């Protein structure tokens, strides 16, 4: 089954895991590895994600065959 669910603060570790898996592949042709690492550390830190969620930013987890496969 494929579906999308809205994430909450309990999903932060999953969002971080997905970002760490997706970013190096998605941005490898336009960003240096050290820039990708820096962006992941800043944008996807627990503190930053919590602050974004508190300010109204919504995250969604995408599931393919019941496996978390992406986020928006």
Buried (B, 14 or more C-beta within 10 A) or exposed (E): EEEEEEBEEEBBEBBBEBBEEBBBEEBEEEBEEEEBBEBBEEEBEEEEBEEEBEEEEEBEBBBEEEEBBBBE
